[in-house]
Amino acid sequence: MADDLRFPERFLWGAATSAHQVEGGNTLSESFSRHPKAFDRLYCKMVAAGEVGGVLDVILQRLADFNVDTAMMQKKPGWKTSSSI
């Protein structure tokens, strides 16, 4: 079911450039925050909390699960986003 889900183009660009920034010494949350069209503020703050708390792997998995769940719900008939309510 989740096999047909794809990342938005801006996400791929943000992730690719963030990888370069992390290699240069920035934290992942700092790198993500430089790409607000790909990673919103909540996403960046959750990643920062995971970095500080030493549970980044757990946070990233939860964010991934949330994104998959949201994408699958949007495909269901009658699903409304906050902007359409």
WOURMO-V344438 format. One record per residue. RES is the residue in one letter. PHI is phi in radians with two decimals (NA if undefined). PSI is psi in degrees with one decimal (999 if undefined). D_FIRST is the distance of its C-alpha to the first C-alpha in whole Angstrom. Layout:
res phi psi d_first
RES PHI PSI D_FIRST
RES PHI PSI D_FIRST
//
This chain:
res phi psi d_first
M NA -45.0 0
A -1.43 -2.5 4
D -1.14 -27.5 5
D -1.61 5.0 7
L -1.38 139.8 8
R -2.25 151.6 12
F -1.36 142.9 15
P -1.12 150.5 18
E -0.99 -41.5 21
R -1.14 -29.4 23
F -1.14 -45.1 21
L -1.08 -42.2 21
W -1.12 -45.2 25
G -1.08 -42.2 25
A -1.16 -41.7 24
A -1.14 -45.7 26
T -1.27 -31.0 29
S -1.13 -37.8 28
A -1.03 -42.4 28
H -1.12 -41.1 32
Q -1.18 -37.1 33
V -1.14 -41.5 32
E -1.06 -27.1 34
G -1.46 -2.7 37
G 2.00 -4.9 37
N -1.37 156.0 35
T -1.32 163.3 33
L -1.11 -42.0 29
S -1.13 -38.6 30
E -1.09 -42.6 33
S -1.15 -43.8 31
F -1.10 -38.4 28
S -1.14 -16.7 30
R -1.38 -3.1 32
H -2.26 68.3 29
P -1.13 -19.6 28
K -1.33 -22.8 26
A -1.72 -37.1 24
F -2.25 110.5 24
D -1.27 173.5 26
R -1.06 -42.8 28
L -1.05 -44.2 26
Y -1.01 -47.3 24
C -1.13 -41.1 27
K -1.17 -37.1 29
M -1.18 -40.2 27
V -1.11 -41.7 27
A -1.08 -42.0 30
A -1.11 -39.0 30
G -1.14 -36.7 28
E -1.14 -46.7 31
V -1.18 -41.1 34
G -1.44 -5.6 33
G 1.29 21.3 32
V -2.18 36.1 28
L -1.02 -38.6 26
D -1.07 -40.1 24
V -1.17 -44.7 23
I -1.11 -44.8 23
L -1.11 -37.7 21
Q -1.15 -41.8 18
R -1.13 -41.0 18
L -1.14 -40.3 18
A -1.11 -44.7 15
D -1.07 -42.3 13
F -1.07 -43.8 15
N -1.12 -40.6 14
V -1.15 -46.3 10
D -1.05 -43.1 11
T -1.11 -43.9 13
A -1.11 -39.8 11
M -1.22 -36.9 8
M -1.18 -34.6 12
Q -1.16 -22.2 13
K -1.40 -16.8 11
K -1.32 141.8 12
P -1.07 138.8 16
G 1.52 -2.8 19
W -1.24 133.5 17
K -2.15 134.9 20
T -1.48 166.4 21
S -1.07 -28.5 24
S -1.35 -16.2 25
S -1.76 -0.2 25
I -1.52 999 27
//
